[in-house]
Every structure is written in structure tokens, then in C-alpha cells.
Amino acid sequence: MLKKYNGRKHPLNYNTIYEMLVMTILAARDSDRRINEKALELFKLVPNMTSLSQAKAEDILPLVIPQKDWGNVGMGLSFLGREICRPQKPKCEECLMNKICRYYLGGVLAKD
């Protein structure tokens, strides 16, 4: 992989390994162009991993999800909570969010 892509310009405009990591994760859900457009604003809000871990979702959400989609995201989360992410017996194995879910990834189910 390194031999094949060595010397090529990355489509994401990052300055640090932290920025590259965050932008690469976001680029899986959106275009490189849009991620590059929003990155400066995002990294002013969360300039490092510590600030990212303490950031509130409501501060970051406008930077990663277009405002036109907020209603659909809210509705989707509501239905996900009602149908899948139940307080009693959650259906984690079939959840669309289990790859990023702290509950699922944190081994909470293994402790039950």
C-alpha cells in the first residue's frame, strides 16, 4: 500500500495526525470537499483529542450533519431507540450504530 500510494496528495487537508484521523472518519460519511470545508470550523471547536472527548454533541452536530437533515436524524434516532436500543434487552447485534456505540463496544453486554 505504501509503495503504491507514496507521494500522492491526500484529498483531505489536514495538519496533524489527530486532524487526519477525525477527517478520515467523517469522510466515510460525507464528501472530501465538504469535510475540508467544515474542518477549520470543527478544529477551532475541538482542536485536540482531549477537547473532542469533552465536547457536547450539540456543538459538533451542526458541523458534521447538514441542517436540512437534522429532523431526519432526530426522527431516525427516536425510532432507533424505540425499536432497537431498548432499556431492557437492547437488540445490539442488529443495531446500525453498534460499530460506534460505547455501550456495545464497551463490553457492557459481556458483563450481564
C-alpha positions as CSV (number, residue, x, y, z in Angstrom):
1,M,0.0,0.0,0.0
2,L,2.8,2.4,0.9
3,K,4.6,1.7,-2.4
4,K,1.5,2.2,-4.5
5,Y,0.4,5.5,-2.9
6,N,3.7,7.0,-1.8
7,G,3.9,10.7,-2.7
8,R,0.3,11.2,-3.7
9,K,-1.5,14.2,-2.3
10,H,-4.2,13.3,0.2
11,P,-7.7,14.7,-0.7
12,L,-8.3,15.8,2.9
13,N,-6.5,19.0,4.0
14,Y,-5.2,18.1,7.5
15,N,-2.2,19.5,9.5
16,T,-1.9,16.9,12.3
17,I,-2.4,13.1,12.8
18,Y,-5.4,14.0,15.0
19,E,-7.0,16.0,12.2
20,M,-6.3,13.3,9.7
21,L,-7.9,10.7,11.9
22,V,-11.0,12.8,12.6
23,M,-11.4,13.9,9.0
24,T,-10.9,10.3,7.6
25,I,-13.7,9.1,9.9
26,L,-16.0,11.9,8.8
27,A,-15.1,11.3,5.2
28,A,-16.6,7.9,5.4
29,R,-20.0,9.6,5.7
30,D,-19.6,12.7,3.5
31,S,-17.5,14.0,0.6
32,D,-13.9,15.1,1.0
33,R,-14.8,18.5,-0.3
34,R,-17.4,19.0,2.4
35,I,-15.2,17.7,5.1
36,N,-12.4,20.1,4.0
37,E,-14.9,23.0,4.1
38,K,-16.1,22.2,7.6
39,A,-12.7,21.2,9.1
40,L,-11.4,24.6,10.1
41,E,-14.6,25.4,12.0
42,L,-14.6,22.0,13.6
43,F,-11.0,22.1,14.8
44,K,-11.5,25.6,16.3
45,L,-14.1,24.0,18.5
46,V,-12.2,20.7,19.1
47,P,-8.5,21.3,18.5
48,N,-7.3,18.1,20.1
49,M,-8.4,14.6,21.3
50,T,-9.0,15.9,24.9
51,S,-11.3,18.6,23.7
52,L,-13.1,16.2,21.4
53,S,-13.7,13.8,24.2
54,Q,-15.3,16.6,26.3
55,A,-17.2,18.3,23.5
56,K,-21.0,18.3,23.6
57,A,-22.8,16.7,20.7
58,E,-25.0,19.7,20.1
59,D,-21.9,21.8,19.5
60,I,-20.4,19.4,16.9
61,L,-23.6,18.2,15.2
62,P,-24.1,21.3,13.0
63,L,-20.6,20.9,11.7
64,V,-21.0,17.2,10.6
65,I,-24.7,16.9,9.6
66,P,-26.3,19.5,7.3
67,Q,-29.1,21.4,9.0
68,K,-31.6,20.2,6.3
69,D,-31.0,16.6,7.7
70,W,-31.4,17.4,11.4
71,G,-35.1,16.5,11.5
72,N,-34.5,13.2,9.8
73,V,-31.6,12.4,12.1
74,G,-33.7,13.2,15.1
75,M,-36.6,11.0,13.9
76,G,-34.2,8.2,13.0
77,L,-32.6,8.3,16.5
78,S,-36.1,8.3,18.0
79,F,-37.2,5.2,16.0
80,L,-33.8,3.5,16.7
81,G,-34.4,4.0,20.4
82,R,-37.9,2.6,20.3
83,E,-37.2,-0.4,18.1
84,I,-33.6,-1.4,18.8
85,C,-31.9,0.4,21.6
86,R,-34.4,-0.5,24.3
87,P,-33.6,0.0,28.0
88,Q,-34.5,-3.7,28.7
89,K,-32.9,-6.2,26.3
90,P,-31.5,-3.9,23.6
91,K,-31.0,-5.5,20.2
92,C,-27.4,-4.5,19.9
93,E,-26.5,-7.2,17.3
94,E,-28.9,-5.8,14.7
95,C,-28.3,-2.1,15.6
96,L,-27.0,0.2,12.8
97,M,-24.9,2.1,15.3
98,N,-23.1,-0.8,17.1
99,K,-19.8,-0.1,15.4
100,I,-19.6,3.2,17.2
101,C,-21.8,2.5,20.3
102,R,-20.0,2.9,23.6
103,Y,-22.4,0.6,25.3
104,Y,-21.9,-2.2,22.8
105,L,-18.2,-1.7,22.3
106,G,-17.5,-1.2,26.0
107,G,-18.4,-4.8,26.8
108,V,-21.4,-3.9,28.8
109,L,-23.3,-6.9,27.3
110,A,-20.5,-9.3,28.4
111,K,-20.9,-8.1,32.0
112,D,-24.6,-9.0,32.1
